[in-house]
Amino acid sequence: MFGMNENRENKKVEFNIFDVKSVDEFIDRLKVRFNRTLEEEIKEQLKKLKIEYKRDDQNAINTGITAKAEEKAKGWICPRIPQWVNSDMLTLLGFLSSFIIAAGYILGFNNRWYLVLIIIGLVLNWFGDSFDGSLARYRKKTRPNYGYYIDHVIDSIVIMIFGLGIGLSGFVRIEIALAFVIMYLILIIHVELVTYVQNEFRYSFGLIGPTEIRIVGIILTIVMFFLPVKYFDIFGYNLTQYDLFASLAVIIMFLVIVYSIVSKGMELNKIDKKKWEKKS
C-alpha cells in the first residue's frame, strides 16, 4: 500500500509510508546516495579546475579557482613581453613590490588613499611571481636549480615583509600578523618537503592558491578604504575587525596544515610500507 520499489542487485525493497522505521531507512538510503553523488560532483569539478604540467623535472599541479584563466593569460602575455625583459627582472619586480604593499598598509592607516599602493603592489607581485618561471619556460631558458631556490627564498622574504607591513600598520596587531606569517611559512615548508619526496609541486591547497590570496587581499583593501576601523574589547584586548578576520585566517591555515600533514603522512606511510611487501 502506498509503496515505492527500489531495485538494488535485482531485489525489491518495499516500504510503507505509514511505517516510521521504513521511512527512516528510506531517508537514510537517500542521504547516502546524495552524499556520494555530491562528493563525486565536487571531485569532478576539481578535476575540471586542475592544471597539471611539467615544470622542468617536476610535476606542477594547480587546482586554484583561477588556475585555467591564469594559464591562458600566461600563454597570451609571455610572447608579448619585450626581449630585453628577462625572468630575473620579473623576480626582482615581485620582490620589490612587497615593499610597496607594506608601505601601503603602514601609510594607509592614517591616509586611506595610500591603500591604493597595496592593490598596485599585489598586481605587480602577481605579475613578477607568476611570470618569471613561465617566461623562462616559454623562451626555453630555464635554470631548474637556480630558479627553484631563488623563487622560494624570495617568496619567504616577501611574506615576511608583508606580515611586518600589516602588523606595523594599526589595522592588525603585530602578533596576529606574525602568526599569519608563521602559518604561511609552514605551508611553504610542507609544499617543499612534498616536492622533495614525491617530485610534485602543488601551487594550491584545494581551490585556494597564491593568486586567490592576492585577490582576497585586493577585496579586503577595498573594504579597508570604505569602512572605518572599528575596535572591539575582547578578553581585555583591543582588536579591530581586521584582527578578527586575520585571526580567522590563521585558524583556517592551522587546520589546513594539520589536515595536510596527517593526510600526506598517511599516504607516504602506505607508499613506504608497500616496499616492505616487495622485499619479503
C-alpha positions, 0 to 999 in steps of 0.5 A: 500500500502506498509503496515505492520499489527500489531495485538494488542487485535485482531485489525489491525493497518495499516500504510503507509510508505509514511505517516510521522505521521504513521511512527512516531507512528510506531517508537514510538510503537517500542521504547516502546516495546524495552524499556520494553523488555530491562528493563525486560532483565536487571531485569532478569539478576539481578535476575540471579546475586542475592544471597539471604540467611539467615544470622542468623535472617536476610535476606542477599541479594547480587546482586554484579557482583561477588556475585555467584563466591564469594559464591562458593569460600566461600563454597570451602575455609571455610572447608579448613581453619585450626581449630585453625583459628577462625572468630575473627582472620579473623576480626582482619586480615581485620582490620589490613590490612587497615593499610597496604593499607594506608601505601601503598598509603602514601609510594607509592607516592614517591616509586611506588613499595610500591603500591604493599602493597595496592593490598596485603592489599585489598586481605587480607581485602577481605579475613578477611571481607568476611570470618569471618561471613561465617566461623562462619556460616559454623562451626555453631558458630555464635554470631548474636549480637556480630558479627553484631556490631563488623563487622560494627564498624570495617568496619567504622574504616577501611574506615576511615583509608583508606580515611586518607591513600589516602588523606595523600598520594599526589595522592588525596587531603585530602578533596576529600578523606574525602568526599569519606569517608563521602559518604561511611559512609552514605551508611553504615548508610542507609544499617543499618537503612534498616536492622533495619526496614525491617530485610534485609541486602543488601551487594550491591547497584545494581551490585556494592558491597564491593568486586567490590570496592576492585577490582576497587581499585586493577585496579586503583593501577595498573594504579597508578604504570604505569602512572605518576601523572599528575596535572591539574589547575582547578578553581585555584586548583591543582588536579591530575587525581586521584582527578578527578576520586575520585571526580567522585566517590563521585558524583556517591555515592551522587546520589546513596544515594539520589536515595536510600533514596527517593526510600526506603522512598517511599516504607516504606511510602506505607508499613506504610500507608497500616496499616492505611487501616487495622485499619479503 
